[in-house]
Amino acid sequence: MNFKRYFIVGDKMMCFLPRTASTSLLTLIQDKYYPERKCMVKLPIHFRIPSRLDRGKYELVSVIRHPVERFISGCAQKGWTIEEGIEILKKEKIDIHIRPQYLFFSDKNPTKLFKFPDEIDKLAEYLGLPTPVPKLNVSKSKLTPTEEQIIWLNEFYIKDFELFNNI
């Protein structure tokens, strides 16, 4: 299943992944490209672009985060323990905040990826946005997985690690 959360940013199409500075970036995008729209950050899916849309006219871009760090941030955002998050990963329907990142992208349409947090300002510049990118919606809770949990998460997110390590 491929869950798309795209937003047109000038001549590019940004794919948003939760827990990768999406709130911060969307705030900047709204201010520059869509100032007439208020509170787009609060839209649960931002803008959905149908999969039939001719993406050939847009360069696809996104940001990807270290999979385990994103998982921990997603659990903190939702108020879950690490154990609760892992149990959710074992279910068929996974919450968007911890869903594997590779599921957001299409094999048919390559996406230019930037690493979170190291390349977030570089991405903003690439999109014609001001820098530095503000830090909004930062997790307050700091969770620490056990060694066994890290091993399990590394195995579960193996495709995400392939993407992340090949940028």
TIVO-2410 file (N, C-alpha, C; in nm, 3 decimals):
# residues 167
REC num residu      c1      c2      c3 atome chaine
REC   1      M   0.085  -0.117   0.000     N      A
REC   1      M   0.000   0.000   0.000    CA      A
REC   1      M   0.090   0.124   0.000     C      A
REC   2      N   0.059   0.218  -0.084     N      A
REC   2      N   0.142   0.337  -0.097    CA      A
REC   2      N   0.061   0.458  -0.051     C      A
REC   3      F   0.095   0.516   0.062     N      A
REC   3      F   0.024   0.630   0.117    CA      A
REC   3      F   0.097   0.757   0.075     C      A
REC   4      K   0.028   0.843   0.000     N      A
REC   4      K   0.093   0.961  -0.053    CA      A
REC   4      K   0.044   1.085   0.020     C      A
REC   5      R   0.137   1.172   0.055     N      A
REC   5      R   0.106   1.300   0.117    CA      A
REC   5      R   0.190   1.405   0.046     C      A
REC   6      Y   0.143   1.446  -0.071     N      A
REC   6      Y   0.220   1.537  -0.154    CA      A
REC   6      Y   0.166   1.679  -0.144     C      A
REC   7      F   0.255   1.773  -0.169     N      A
REC   7      F   0.219   1.914  -0.166    CA      A
REC   7      F   0.301   1.984  -0.274     C      A
REC   8      I   0.235   2.059  -0.362     N      A
REC   8      I   0.305   2.128  -0.469    CA      A
REC   8      I   0.376   2.250  -0.412     C      A
REC   9      V   0.506   2.257  -0.441     N      A
REC   9      V   0.591   2.365  -0.392    CA      A
REC   9      V   0.665   2.421  -0.514     C      A
REC  10      G   0.607   2.523  -0.575     N      A
REC  10      G   0.666   2.578  -0.696    CA      A
REC  10      G   0.667   2.474  -0.806     C      A
REC  11      D   0.787   2.439  -0.857     N      A
REC  11      D   0.799   2.339  -0.963    CA      A
REC  11      D   0.833   2.201  -0.909     C      A
REC  12      K   0.818   2.185  -0.779     N      A
REC  12      K   0.848   2.056  -0.716    CA      A
REC  12      K   0.724   2.004  -0.643     C      A
REC  13      M   0.725   1.875  -0.615     N      A
REC  13      M   0.618   1.815  -0.537    CA      A
REC  13      M   0.683   1.750  -0.416     C      A
REC  14      M   0.646   1.799  -0.298     N      A
REC  14      M   0.705   1.752  -0.173    CA      A
REC  14      M   0.618   1.642  -0.114     C      A
REC  15      C   0.680   1.531  -0.079     N      A
REC  15      C   0.612   1.422  -0.010    CA      A
REC  15      C   0.643   1.437   0.138     C      A
REC  16      F   0.541   1.454   0.219     N      A
REC  16      F   0.558   1.473   0.363    CA      A
REC  16      F   0.549   1.342   0.437     C      A
REC  17      L   0.643   1.321   0.527     N      A
REC  17      L   0.641   1.206   0.617    CA      A
REC  17      L   0.634   1.259   0.758     C      A
REC  18      P   0.542   1.209   0.839     N      A
REC  18      P   0.535   1.254   0.978    CA      A
REC  18      P   0.666   1.228   1.051     C      A
REC  19      R   0.699   1.319   1.141     N      A
REC  19      R   0.817   1.313   1.228    CA      A
REC  19      R   0.946   1.338   1.151     C      A
REC  20      T   0.936   1.414   1.040     N      A
REC  20      T   1.055   1.452   0.964    CA      A
REC  20      T   1.052   1.602   0.933     C      A
REC  21      A   1.011   1.683   1.030     N      A
REC  21      A   1.001   1.829   1.017    CA      A
REC  21      A   0.889   1.871   0.923     C      A
REC  22      S   0.788   1.787   0.904     N      A
REC  22      S   0.681   1.821   0.811    CA      A
REC  22      S   0.603   1.945   0.857     C      A
REC  23      T   0.576   1.960   0.986     N      A
REC  23      T   0.505   2.077   1.036    CA      A
REC  23      T   0.587   2.204   1.012     C      A
REC  24      S   0.715   2.197   1.038     N      A
REC  24      S   0.803   2.312   1.018    CA      A
REC  24      S   0.809   2.351   0.871     C      A
REC  25      L   0.828   2.253   0.784     N      A
REC  25      L   0.836   2.281   0.640    CA      A
REC  25      L   0.703   2.331   0.586     C      A
REC  26      L   0.593   2.268   0.628     N      A
REC  26      L   0.463   2.310   0.578    CA      A
REC  26      L   0.432   2.454   0.619     C      A
REC  27      T   0.475   2.495   0.736     N      A
REC  27      T   0.455   2.633   0.780    CA      A
REC  27      T   0.527   2.729   0.685     C      A
REC  28      L   0.651   2.697   0.649     N      A
REC  28      L   0.727   2.781   0.557    CA      A
REC  28      L   0.665   2.781   0.417     C      A
REC  29      I   0.621   2.663   0.372     N      A
REC  29      I   0.558   2.651   0.240    CA      A
REC  29      I   0.429   2.732   0.236     C      A
REC  30      Q   0.350   2.722   0.341     N      A
REC  30      Q   0.225   2.798   0.347    CA      A
REC  30      Q   0.252   2.948   0.339     C      A
REC  31      D   0.349   2.995   0.415     N      A
REC  31      D   0.381   3.138   0.416    CA      A
REC  31      D   0.425   3.188   0.279     C      A
REC  32      K   0.505   3.107   0.208     N      A
REC  32      K   0.559   3.152   0.079    CA      A
REC  32      K   0.465   3.126  -0.038     C      A
REC  33      Y   0.409   3.006  -0.047     N      A
REC  33      Y   0.335   2.966  -0.166    CA      A
REC  33      Y   0.183   2.974  -0.152     C      A
REC  34      Y   0.132   2.967  -0.031     N      A
REC  34      Y  -0.013   2.963  -0.010    CA      A
REC  34      Y  -0.055   3.055   0.104     C      A
REC  35      P  -0.016   3.183   0.101     N      A
REC  35      P  -0.045   3.272   0.214    CA      A
REC  35      P  -0.194   3.294   0.238     C      A
REC  36      E  -0.275   3.272   0.136     N      A
REC  36      E  -0.420   3.291   0.152    CA      A
REC  36      E  -0.486   3.179   0.232     C      A
REC  37      R  -0.419   3.067   0.245     N      A
REC  37      R  -0.474   2.953   0.320    CA      A
REC  37      R  -0.428   2.962   0.464     C      A
REC  38      K  -0.518   2.949   0.553     N      A
REC  38      K  -0.484   2.956   0.696    CA      A
REC  38      K  -0.485   2.817   0.757     C      A
REC  39      C  -0.393   2.793   0.845     N      A
REC  39      C  -0.388   2.669   0.925    CA      A
REC  39      C  -0.377   2.543   0.842     C      A
REC  40      M  -0.301   2.545   0.733     N      A
REC  40      M  -0.284   2.422   0.655    CA      A
REC  40      M  -0.211   2.316   0.737     C      A
REC  41      V  -0.131   2.359   0.832     N      A
REC  41      V  -0.058   2.265   0.917    CA      A
REC  41      V  -0.155   2.172   0.990     C      A
REC  42      K  -0.273   2.222   1.021     N      A
REC  42      K  -0.369   2.142   1.097    CA      A
REC  42      K  -0.450   2.047   1.011     C      A
REC  43      L  -0.436   2.055   0.877     N      A
REC  43      L  -0.505   1.959   0.793    CA      A
REC  43      L  -0.444   1.822   0.816     C      A
REC  44      P  -0.524   1.721   0.848     N      A
REC  44      P  -0.467   1.591   0.883    CA      A
REC  44      P  -0.385   1.526   0.772     C      A
REC  45      I  -0.419   1.552   0.647     N      A
REC  45      I  -0.342   1.490   0.538    CA      A
REC  45      I  -0.280   1.595   0.448     C      A
REC  46      H  -0.280   1.721   0.492     N      A
REC  46      H  -0.230   1.829   0.408    CA      A
REC  46      H  -0.306   1.824   0.276     C      A
REC  47      F  -0.241   1.813   0.163     N      A
REC  47      F  -0.310   1.796   0.035    CA      A
REC  47      F  -0.281   1.657  -0.017     C      A
REC  48      R  -0.384   1.590  -0.063     N      A
REC  48      R  -0.364   1.459  -0.126    CA      A
REC  48      R  -0.365   1.479  -0.276     C      A
REC  49      I  -0.268   1.423  -0.343     N      A
REC  49      I  -0.261   1.429  -0.487    CA      A
REC  49      I  -0.297   1.291  -0.540     C      A
REC  50      P  -0.399   1.281  -0.626     N      A
REC  50      P  -0.436   1.149  -0.678    CA      A
REC  50      P  -0.318   1.083  -0.750     C      A
REC  51      S  -0.309   0.952  -0.740     N      A
REC  51      S  -0.197   0.881  -0.801    CA      A
REC  51      S  -0.198   0.893  -0.953     C      A
REC  52      R  -0.311   0.930  -1.013     N      A
REC  52      R  -0.320   0.944  -1.159    CA      A
REC  52      R  -0.260   1.076  -1.208     C      A
REC  53      L  -0.231   1.167  -1.117     N      A
REC  53      L  -0.176   1.297  -1.156    CA      A
REC  53      L  -0.044   1.278  -1.230     C      A
REC  54      D  -0.028   1.352  -1.339     N      A
REC  54      D   0.097   1.345  -1.414    CA      A
REC  54      D   0.207   1.411  -1.334     C      A
REC  55      R   0.283   1.331  -1.262     N      A
REC  55      R   0.391   1.386  -1.181    CA      A
REC  55      R   0.514   1.420  -1.265     C      A
REC  56      G   0.511   1.388  -1.393     N      A
REC  56      G   0.624   1.415  -1.479    CA      A
REC  56      G   0.662   1.561  -1.483     C      A
REC  57      K   0.568   1.650  -1.457     N      A
REC  57      K   0.601   1.792  -1.463    CA      A
REC  57      K   0.657   1.844  -1.331     C      A
REC  58      Y   0.660   1.761  -1.229     N      A
REC  58      Y   0.714   1.801  -1.099    CA      A
REC  58      Y   0.829   1.709  -1.060     C      A
REC  59      E   0.931   1.767  -1.002     N      A
REC  59      E   1.035   1.686  -0.941    CA      A
REC  59      E   0.987   1.648  -0.802     C      A
REC  60      L   0.991   1.519  -0.770     N      A
REC  60      L   0.948   1.472  -0.639    CA      A
REC  60      L   1.064   1.485  -0.541     C      A
REC  61      V   1.036   1.543  -0.424     N      A
REC  61      V   1.137   1.558  -0.320    CA      A
REC  61      V   1.077   1.520  -0.185     C      A
REC  62      S   1.162   1.477  -0.094     N      A
REC  62      S   1.116   1.444   0.040    CA      A
REC  62      S   1.235   1.442   0.135     C      A
REC  63      V   1.203   1.420   0.259     N      A
REC  63      V   1.305   1.409   0.363    CA      A
REC  63      V   1.284   1.276   0.434     C      A
REC  64      I   1.393   1.211   0.469     N      A
REC  64      I   1.385   1.082   0.536    CA      A
REC  64      I   1.468   1.088   0.664     C      A
REC  65      R   1.421   1.019   0.765     N      A
REC  65      R   1.485   1.022   0.896    CA      A
REC  65      R   1.537   0.883   0.932     C      A
REC  66      H   1.639   0.879   1.017     N      A
REC  66      H   1.688   0.751   1.068    CA      A
REC  66      H   1.567   0.674   1.120     C      A
REC  67      P   1.543   0.553   1.070     N      A
REC  67      P   1.419   0.481   1.102    CA      A
REC  67      P   1.391   0.462   1.251     C      A
REC  68      V   1.491   0.426   1.330     N      A
REC  68      V   1.466   0.403   1.472    CA      A
REC  68      V   1.440   0.535   1.543     C      A
REC  69      E   1.513   0.640   1.506     N      A
REC  69      E   1.488   0.771   1.566    CA      A
REC  69      E   1.346   0.820   1.534     C      A
REC  70      R   1.304   0.798   1.411     N      A
REC  70      R   1.167   0.838   1.373    CA      A
REC  70      R   1.063   0.757   1.451     C      A
REC  71      F   1.087   0.628   1.465     N      A
REC  71      F   0.997   0.542   1.542    CA      A
REC  71      F   0.984   0.595   1.685     C      A
REC  72      I   1.098   0.624   1.749     N      A
REC  72      I   1.097   0.673   1.887    CA      A
REC  72      I   1.021   0.806   1.894     C      A
REC  73      S   1.046   0.895   1.799     N      A
REC  73      S   0.977   1.023   1.796    CA      A
REC  73      S   0.826   1.003   1.775     C      A
REC  74      G   0.790   0.909   1.688     N      A
REC  74      G   0.649   0.880   1.664    CA      A
REC  74      G   0.580   0.826   1.788     C      A
REC  75      C   0.648   0.738   1.859     N      A
REC  75      C   0.592   0.685   1.985    CA      A
REC  75      C   0.573   0.798   2.086     C      A
REC  76      A   0.673   0.884   2.098     N      A
REC  76      A   0.664   0.996   2.192    CA      A
REC  76      A   0.549   1.088   2.154     C      A
REC  77      Q   0.534   1.115   2.025     N      A
REC  77      Q   0.426   1.202   1.975    CA      A
REC  77      Q   0.289   1.145   2.013     C      A
REC  78      K   0.275   1.014   2.002     N      A
REC  78      K   0.147   0.948   2.029    CA      A
REC  78      K   0.127   0.915   2.177     C      A
REC  79      G   0.231   0.929   2.259     N      A
REC  79      G   0.220   0.897   2.400    CA      A
REC  79      G   0.232   0.748   2.428     C      A
REC  80      W   0.298   0.674   2.339     N      A
REC  80      W   0.315   0.530   2.355    CA      A
REC  80      W   0.451   0.499   2.416     C      A
REC  81      T   0.460   0.383   2.478     N      A
REC  81      T   0.588   0.328   2.517    CA      A
REC  81      T   0.649   0.262   2.394     C      A
REC  82      I   0.775   0.225   2.402     N      A
REC  82      I   0.840   0.153   2.293    CA      A
REC  82      I   0.768   0.020   2.269     C      A
REC  83      E   0.732  -0.048   2.379     N      A
REC  83      E   0.661  -0.176   2.367    CA      A
REC  83      E   0.530  -0.160   2.292     C      A
REC  84      E   0.454  -0.055   2.326     N      A
REC  84      E   0.326  -0.031   2.258    CA      A
REC  84      E   0.348  -0.003   2.110     C      A
REC  85      G   0.450   0.075   2.077     N      A
REC  85      G   0.480   0.105   1.938    CA      A
REC  85      G   0.514  -0.020   1.859     C      A
REC  86      I   0.594  -0.108   1.917     N      A
REC  86      I   0.631  -0.232   1.849    CA      A
REC  86      I   0.508  -0.320   1.827     C      A
REC  87      E   0.420  -0.326   1.925     N      A
REC  87      E   0.296  -0.403   1.907    CA      A
REC  87      E   0.213  -0.347   1.792     C      A
REC  88      I   0.211  -0.216   1.777     N      A
REC  88      I   0.138  -0.153   1.667    CA      A
REC  88      I   0.204  -0.188   1.534     C      A
REC  89      L   0.338  -0.191   1.531     N      A
REC  89      L   0.409  -0.229   1.408    CA      A
REC  89      L   0.376  -0.371   1.366     C      A
REC  90      K   0.344  -0.456   1.460     N      A
REC  90      K   0.313  -0.596   1.429    CA      A
REC  90      K   0.173  -0.614   1.372     C      A
REC  91      K   0.093  -0.507   1.375     N      A
REC  91      K  -0.044  -0.513   1.321    CA      A
REC  91      K  -0.042  -0.482   1.173     C      A
REC  92      E  -0.151  -0.517   1.106     N      A
REC  92      E  -0.160  -0.493   0.962    CA      A
REC  92      E  -0.171  -0.344   0.929     C      A
REC  93      K  -0.249  -0.271   1.005     N      A
REC  93      K  -0.266  -0.128   0.981    CA      A
REC  93      K  -0.179  -0.053   1.082     C      A
REC  94      I  -0.079   0.017   1.029     N      A
REC  94      I   0.021   0.084   1.114    CA      A
REC  94      I  -0.004   0.234   1.114     C      A
REC  95      D   0.003   0.295   1.230     N      A
REC  95      D  -0.014   0.439   1.243    CA      A
REC  95      D   0.088   0.512   1.155     C      A
REC  96      I   0.044   0.620   1.094     N      A
REC  96      I   0.126   0.695   0.998    CA      A
REC  96      I   0.255   0.750   1.059     C      A
REC  97      H   0.258   0.773   1.190     N      A
REC  97      H   0.376   0.829   1.255    CA      A
REC  97      H   0.491   0.730   1.269     C      A
REC  98      I   0.460   0.601   1.255     N      A
REC  98      I   0.566   0.498   1.266    CA      A
REC  98      I   0.567   0.405   1.145     C      A
REC  99      R   0.479   0.428   1.050     N      A
REC  99      R   0.474   0.347   0.927    CA      A
REC  99      R   0.609   0.357   0.857     C      A
REC 100      P   0.658   0.247   0.801     N      A
REC 100      P   0.785   0.254   0.729    CA      A
REC 100      P   0.783   0.363   0.622     C      A
REC 101      Q   0.894   0.434   0.612     N      A
REC 101      Q   0.901   0.549   0.522    CA      A
REC 101      Q   0.897   0.509   0.375     C      A
REC 102      Y   0.952   0.393   0.341     N      A
REC 102      Y   0.955   0.352   0.201    CA      A
REC 102      Y   0.814   0.341   0.143     C      A
REC 103      L   0.714   0.317   0.228     N      A
REC 103      L   0.577   0.304   0.180    CA      A
REC 103      L   0.519   0.436   0.127     C      A
REC 104      F   0.584   0.547   0.158     N      A
REC 104      F   0.537   0.676   0.111    CA      A
REC 104      F   0.583   0.707  -0.031     C      A
REC 105      F   0.677   0.629  -0.083     N      A
REC 105      F   0.735   0.658  -0.212    CA      A
REC 105      F   0.694   0.554  -0.316     C      A
REC 106      S   0.702   0.594  -0.441     N      A
REC 106      S   0.667   0.506  -0.552    CA      A
REC 106      S   0.793   0.461  -0.622     C      A
REC 107      D   0.799   0.333  -0.658     N      A
REC 107      D   0.911   0.282  -0.736    CA      A
REC 107      D   0.912   0.342  -0.876     C      A
REC 108      K   0.795   0.380  -0.925     N      A
REC 108      K   0.782   0.432  -1.062    CA      A
REC 108      K   0.825   0.578  -1.073     C      A
REC 109      N   0.822   0.650  -0.963     N      A
REC 109      N   0.854   0.792  -0.964    CA      A
REC 109      N   0.965   0.820  -0.864     C      A
REC 110      P   1.090   0.832  -0.911     N      A
REC 110      P   1.200   0.854  -0.818    CA      A
REC 110      P   1.184   0.985  -0.740     C      A
REC 111      T   1.227   0.982  -0.616     N      A
REC 111      T   1.216   1.097  -0.527    CA      A
REC 111      T   1.355   1.137  -0.480     C      A
REC 112      K   1.386   1.266  -0.492     N      A
REC 112      K   1.512   1.320  -0.440    CA      A
REC 112      K   1.497   1.330  -0.289     C      A
REC 113      L   1.584   1.262  -0.215     N      A
REC 113      L   1.573   1.256  -0.070    CA      A
REC 113      L   1.680   1.338   0.000     C      A
REC 114      F   1.641   1.398   0.111     N      A
REC 114      F   1.730   1.472   0.199    CA      A
REC 114      F   1.720   1.408   0.337     C      A
REC 115      K   1.830   1.404   0.411     N      A
REC 115      K   1.831   1.343   0.544    CA      A
REC 115      K   1.789   1.443   0.651     C      A
REC 116      F   1.703   1.395   0.741     N      A
REC 116      F   1.665   1.471   0.859    CA      A
REC 116      F   1.754   1.426   0.973     C      A
REC 117      P   1.807   1.513   1.054     N      A
REC 117      P   1.792   1.658   1.053    CA      A
REC 117      P   1.904   1.731   0.978     C      A
REC 118      D   2.009   1.659   0.940     N      A
REC 118      D   2.130   1.723   0.886    CA      A
REC 118      D   2.107   1.806   0.760     C      A
REC 119      E   2.015   1.763   0.675     N      A
REC 119      E   1.995   1.831   0.547    CA      A
REC 119      E   1.864   1.909   0.537     C      A
REC 120      I   1.802   1.939   0.651     N      A
REC 120      I   1.671   2.004   0.647    CA      A
REC 120      I   1.682   2.147   0.592     C      A
REC 121      D   1.787   2.220   0.628     N      A
REC 121      D   1.806   2.354   0.572    CA      A
REC 121      D   1.841   2.347   0.424     C      A
REC 122      K   1.919   2.248   0.385     N      A
REC 122      K   1.953   2.227   0.244    CA      A
REC 122      K   1.825   2.200   0.163     C      A
REC 123      L   1.734   2.119   0.218     N      A
REC 123      L   1.606   2.094   0.152    CA      A
REC 123      L   1.525   2.223   0.141     C      A
REC 124      A   1.519   2.299   0.248     N      A
REC 124      A   1.444   2.426   0.245    CA      A
REC 124      A   1.498   2.517   0.135     C      A
REC 125      E   1.630   2.530   0.126     N      A
REC 125      E   1.690   2.611   0.021    CA      A
REC 125      E   1.654   2.557  -0.117     C      A
REC 126      Y   1.655   2.425  -0.133     N      A
REC 126      Y   1.622   2.361  -0.259    CA      A
REC 126      Y   1.478   2.393  -0.301     C      A
REC 127      L   1.390   2.408  -0.201     N      A
REC 127      L   1.250   2.441  -0.227    CA      A
REC 127      L   1.227   2.592  -0.233     C      A
REC 128      G   1.332   2.670  -0.218     N      A
REC 128      G   1.319   2.816  -0.222    CA      A
REC 128      G   1.260   2.874  -0.096     C      A
REC 129      L   1.279   2.805   0.015     N      A
REC 129      L   1.225   2.849   0.144    CA      A
REC 129      L   1.335   2.912   0.229     C      A
REC 130      P   1.295   2.997   0.323     N      A
REC 130      P   1.396   3.059   0.410    CA      A
REC 130      P   1.455   2.957   0.508     C      A
REC 131      T   1.576   2.987   0.551     N      A
REC 131      T   1.643   2.906   0.651    CA      A
REC 131      T   1.692   2.999   0.762     C      A
REC 132      P   1.717   2.949   0.880     N      A
REC 132      P   1.704   2.809   0.919    CA      A
REC 132      P   1.557   2.769   0.936     C      A
REC 133      V   1.531   2.642   0.917     N      A
REC 133      V   1.396   2.588   0.935    CA      A
REC 133      V   1.366   2.587   1.085     C      A
REC 134      P   1.251   2.645   1.124     N      A
REC 134      P   1.217   2.645   1.267    CA      A
REC 134      P   1.189   2.503   1.317     C      A
REC 135      K   1.212   2.482   1.444     N      A
REC 135      K   1.186   2.351   1.504    CA      A
REC 135      K   1.050   2.357   1.571     C      A
REC 136      L   0.949   2.304   1.500     N      A
REC 136      L   0.812   2.302   1.551    CA      A
REC 136      L   0.771   2.158   1.577     C      A
REC 137      N   0.679   2.139   1.669     N      A
REC 137      N   0.623   2.006   1.698    CA      A
REC 137      N   0.730   1.905   1.737     C      A
REC 138      V   0.825   1.947   1.819     N      A
REC 138      V   0.934   1.860   1.865    CA      A
REC 138      V   0.883   1.772   1.980     C      A
REC 139      S   0.918   1.645   1.976     N      A
REC 139      S   0.877   1.553   2.083    CA      A
REC 139      S   0.940   1.596   2.215     C      A
REC 140      K   0.860   1.596   2.318     N      A
REC 140      K   0.910   1.634   2.451    CA      A
REC 140      K   0.962   1.513   2.528     C      A
REC 141      S   0.901   1.399   2.504     N      A
REC 141      S   0.938   1.277   2.574    CA      A
REC 141      S   1.057   1.210   2.505     C      A
REC 142      K   1.149   1.162   2.584     N      A
REC 142      K   1.265   1.089   2.531    CA      A
REC 142      K   1.255   0.944   2.576     C      A
REC 143      L   1.233   0.856   2.481     N      A
REC 143      L   1.221   0.713   2.509    CA      A
REC 143      L   1.351   0.644   2.471     C      A
REC 144      T   1.386   0.538   2.543     N      A
REC 144      T   1.508   0.465   2.514    CA      A
REC 144      T   1.475   0.317   2.496     C      A
REC 145      P   1.490   0.267   2.373     N      A
REC 145      P   1.464   0.124   2.351    CA      A
REC 145      P   1.575   0.037   2.407     C      A
REC 146      T   1.541  -0.086   2.440     N      A
REC 146      T   1.641  -0.183   2.486    CA      A
REC 146      T   1.721  -0.232   2.365     C      A
REC 147      E   1.829  -0.301   2.390     N      A
REC 147      E   1.909  -0.356   2.281    CA      A
REC 147      E   1.827  -0.454   2.197     C      A
REC 148      E   1.745  -0.536   2.262     N      A
REC 148      E   1.661  -0.631   2.189    CA      A
REC 148      E   1.559  -0.558   2.101     C      A
REC 149      Q   1.502  -0.449   2.153     N      A
REC 149      Q   1.406  -0.372   2.075    CA      A
REC 149      Q   1.474  -0.306   1.954     C      A
REC 150      I   1.595  -0.258   1.974     N      A
REC 150      I   1.669  -0.197   1.862    CA      A
REC 150      I   1.696  -0.301   1.754     C      A
REC 151      I   1.734  -0.420   1.793     N      A
REC 151      I   1.758  -0.528   1.696    CA      A
REC 151      I   1.630  -0.556   1.617     C      A
REC 152      W   1.517  -0.567   1.687     N      A
REC 152      W   1.390  -0.594   1.620    CA      A
REC 152      W   1.354  -0.480   1.525     C      A
REC 153      L   1.369  -0.356   1.570     N      A
REC 153      L   1.336  -0.239   1.488    CA      A
REC 153      L   1.428  -0.230   1.366     C      A
REC 154      N   1.555  -0.260   1.384     N      A
REC 154      N   1.648  -0.258   1.270    CA      A
REC 154      N   1.603  -0.357   1.163     C      A
REC 155      E   1.557  -0.472   1.205     N      A
REC 155      E   1.510  -0.573   1.111    CA      A
REC 155      E   1.377  -0.530   1.046     C      A
REC 156      F   1.287  -0.477   1.126     N      A
REC 156      F   1.157  -0.433   1.073    CA      A
REC 156      F   1.173  -0.322   0.970     C      A
REC 157      Y   1.260  -0.227   0.996     N      A
REC 157      Y   1.279  -0.110   0.910    CA      A
REC 157      Y   1.394  -0.128   0.810     C      A
REC 158      I   1.425  -0.250   0.772     N      A
REC 158      I   1.540  -0.276   0.687    CA      A
REC 158      I   1.532  -0.199   0.554     C      A
REC 159      K   1.414  -0.189   0.494     N      A
REC 159      K   1.401  -0.116   0.367    CA      A
REC 159      K   1.421   0.035   0.388     C      A
REC 160      D   1.377   0.085   0.502     N      A
REC 160      D   1.400   0.226   0.534    CA      A
REC 160      D   1.549   0.254   0.551     C      A
REC 161      F   1.620   0.161   0.616     N      A
REC 161      F   1.764   0.178   0.633    CA      A
REC 161      F   1.835   0.179   0.498     C      A
REC 162      E   1.788   0.097   0.404     N      A
REC 162      E   1.848   0.097   0.271    CA      A
REC 162      E   1.834   0.234   0.205     C      A
REC 163      L   1.715   0.293   0.216     N      A
REC 163      L   1.694   0.428   0.161    CA      A
REC 163      L   1.782   0.530   0.232     C      A
REC 164      F   1.777   0.529   0.363     N      A
REC 164      F   1.849   0.627   0.443    CA      A
REC 164      F   1.999   0.621   0.421     C      A
REC 165      N   2.053   0.500   0.415     N      A
REC 165      N   2.198   0.483   0.402    CA      A
REC 165      N   2.250   0.507   0.260     C      A
REC 166      N   2.159   0.515   0.163     N      A
REC 166      N   2.202   0.535   0.024    CA      A
REC 166      N   2.182   0.677  -0.026     C      A
REC 167      I   2.163   0.770   0.066     N      A
REC 167      I   2.149   0.912   0.025    CA      A
REC 167      I   2.287   0.971   0.014     C      A
***
